Amino acid sequence: MAQDFLLHLKIVYLQIRLLYMRKNPLMALAGLLVFIASLSCNTTYQSQSLQYKSYRITDTISKNTAALSLLQPYSDNVNKKMNEVVGIAEISLEKKQPECTLGNFLSDAFLVMAQEKYNTRADVALINFGGMRLTQLPKGEVTNGKIFELMPFDNLLILQKVRGDILQQFLDLIAAKGGWPVAGMTMQIKDKKAINVMIGGKPLDPKATYTIVNSDFIANGGDNADMLRPIPQITNGYLMRDAIFDYIKKLKNQGKNITANIENRVTNAQ
């Protein structure tokens, strides 16, 4: 019974943390401390050996009614928040390569919101294909929970000032991986290389410096983007997920819904 109680406690705690981390980090930290304290005891025990066992969470696990009753109000609050509708998708947005509607929507969101939150002009926004954790954002109502599913990690939306020749190397990596979502530029893929790269309607200049909007994961060398790792990051702690929420809100204020088109931003050369 003690194991069941702790299991249910951990599950609901993670739900509560998911809700409050964005809105109130201090509350989330306080909750973490309370959670740790609740798992403590006055008796000191030194383990002689350690054994590990994996548990799959299914309906077959017996429920601890006392724990569920205690945590039910918090669980209900989390579920209510996650089911709130934040916007309307006019079409079903799909995840595909080399270009897709879901990727175009997200890269547009990151370019627009990065420029607004950093109060500066940016040339290009990029997002790694694997960073989109849904294969589809269905047509119709879009909830808080669906955005968390789409972008579950607390990755930061950052800026980097990248020389053109280094950006070309990065775009070649993107081409070798089949194409990633981009905004502010177009390119073609041939023999796993990026060709005919146009930024702001002009050919990429190897000697120019471009301000790119990126995730801290990629900027730190994730997905083999080692060429970006030495380049300083400009960051104010703005989350990529928050950028999506803010962009949807911005569209709503303009009387617009969630949508995107295929615009030949990334294509395979014939």
N, C-alpha and C positions, 0 to 999 in steps of 0.2 A: 504493500500500500504506500510506503514511503517513496518508492521509486516512481509509482504512478503520480503521486502528488508533485514531485519535482519535475517530472516530464511535462505535466500540464502547466505547471508554473512557468517553465522555461518557454513553452510555446506562446502563452499569452503575453509574457514579458516581452518577447521579441516583437509581437504585434504592437504593443504599446510603444516600444522604442521606435518602431517604424513610423508611427503617427507623430510623435512629439519631437523627434530629432530635427525635423525641418522647422517646426514652429517655435520650439522652446528648448534649445540645447541644454540649458541649466536644469530644466525639469527632467530631461532624459538622463543627465548625469546623476541627479538625485535618485532617480529610479534605479539606476545601475548600482549605486551604493546601497540602497535599501535591499535590492535583490541579492547582492553579495552577502550582506549582513544576515539575510534570512536563511542563507545556506550555511551560516557559521554555527558552531556550537561551543559550549564551554569546555568540553572534554577534548584534550589533546590526544590525537591518535597517530602513531607512526606506522605507516604501512610497511609490511615485510615483503610483500610482492604485489605486483600490479598485473591485472588482467583486464582486457578490453573486450567489449561485445557491442556489436552494432544493433540498433533497434529501429525497425521500420514503423513509422507512424501510420496505423491503419485503424479502421473501425473495430477491429478485434481487440484492441487494447482496452482493458477495463477502465472505466471512468471513476475518478474520485469525486463524488458528488459534493463533498464539503469544499474542495478546492475550486470546483466549477462554480459553486454558489458564491464563493468569495470573489472570484475574478470576473464573474459574469458582467457586472456593470462596465468594467473596463473593456472587455471583449466586445460588448454591444456598441460602445462608443467608437472603437476602432473600426468595426464593420460598417457602422453608419457613415463615418468619415470617408472610408474607402469607396463606398457606393455612391457618394455624391457626384453628380454630373458636372463636369467642368467645361464641356464643349460638345459640339456636334460634328461628326465626320460626314461630309457630303458624299464621299465615295469610300470604298474600301481601299485603304493604303497598303500596298504590298512591298515585301522585302525581296528584291531580286538583284542580279548583277547583269551587266555592268552598271545599270542605272535603275532606280525604282522610285515610285511615288512616296513611299515611306521615308526613304533616304533624302529625297529632295525637300520634303516637309521639314525634317529634322535639321538638315544643314542650313536651310533658310532661317529656321528658328534660332540656331546658334549664331549665325552671322549677324542677324538683326539685334538679338539681345546682347551679344558681346559688345557690339558697338555702342549700345545704349548704356550698359552697366559699366563699361570701361571709359566711356566718354571719348572715344577715339575712332578713327576710321580703320577698318580692316579690309584686306583685299580678298581673302579666301577663307572659307570655313570647310573643314573636312571632318568626317566621322568614320571610324573603322567599321567595316561591315558587321563584324561580330559584336560590336557594341550595341547594336539593335537587337534586343532580346525577344522580340516578337516577330513572327513571320508575317503578321497581318494586323492592322488596326482596323477592325470591322466598321462598316458604315453604320451610322446612327450615334447614339449617345456614348460619350467617352467619359469614363469615371476617373476619379483620383487613383483608384486601384489599378486601372488599366495603364496609366502612365508609370506607376511604380513597376508594373510588369515589364513595360517597354524599356525602362531605364532604372533597374533596381539598385545599381551601385552608386556610391557617393563620389563619383568622379567629378573633378573640377573642370570648368570651362575656362581655359587659359589662352593667353596670347603669346606668340613667339615672333620675333623679327628674324626672318630667314633669308639668306642670300639666295639668289636665283638658281645657282648651280646646285646648292644643297636641296632646294625645293624640287629641282628636277630629279635628284636621286630619290627623294621621298615619293614623288609621283611615279617613278619607275617601279618602286616597291608596290605601290597601289595597283599599277598595271599588272604586275606579276601575280598579284593576288586576285585578279579578275575584275577590279574596279570597285571603288568605294564612293559613297555619297559625297558630293562637293557642292559648294555654292560660290558664286563670284568668278567662276572659271569654267572652261571646257577643255577637254582633251580626248584624244583617240588612243586606242591600244593596238599596238602592232608588235608581234614577236615579244610579247610581255614587256614592252617598253612604252612609255608615255610619249606620244608625238603630237605635233600641232597643238601645243598647249597655248591657250589664250587666257590671259588674266585681265579682267576689265576691258575686254575687247581688243587687247594688244598681245602680241607674242611674248612669251616668257623671256625676260632678259636675264642671262646668267649673272650679270654684274649688279643687277638691281637688288634692293632689299624689300621684301614683302612681309606684311603683317598678316599672319595666319591665325585663325581661331581653331583651337585644337583641344583635345582632352589631356589631362595630366598623365593619363595612362600611356598614351601614344608618345607624348613629349618626353616621358621618362624611358623611352626605348621599347615600349610594349609593341607586340606584333612585329618584332624585328626592325622597328624604326630607330635603329641605333644612330643614324646620322643626325637625329634631332636631340639626342640626349645632352650633348655639350652646350646647346643653345639655351640661354637664360629664359625662364618662364616669367611672364607677368601675370600675377594672380591676385584676386581679392577675396578668394574663398567662395566664389559663385559656383553653385552646383549645376551640372548639365541638366539634371531633372528639373530644377527650379527654372531654368531657362525655357524648358518646354511649357511648364505651367504659365509662366509669364507671357510667353508668345501667344498661347491660346487665349489668355485674358486680353492681350493687346488686340488680337483679331476680333474677339467678341465686342470690344469697345468700338471697333470700326464697323460693326455690323456684319462681320465675315465669319464663316465657319472654317473647319479644318479641311483642307484639300491640297492637292498638288498635281502637277502634270509631268509627263515625260517630255523633257526639253533638249534631248541630245547633249546633255552635259558631259557624259562619259559614253563613248561608243567604241565599237570594234571597227578598226579600219578595214576597208575592203581590199 
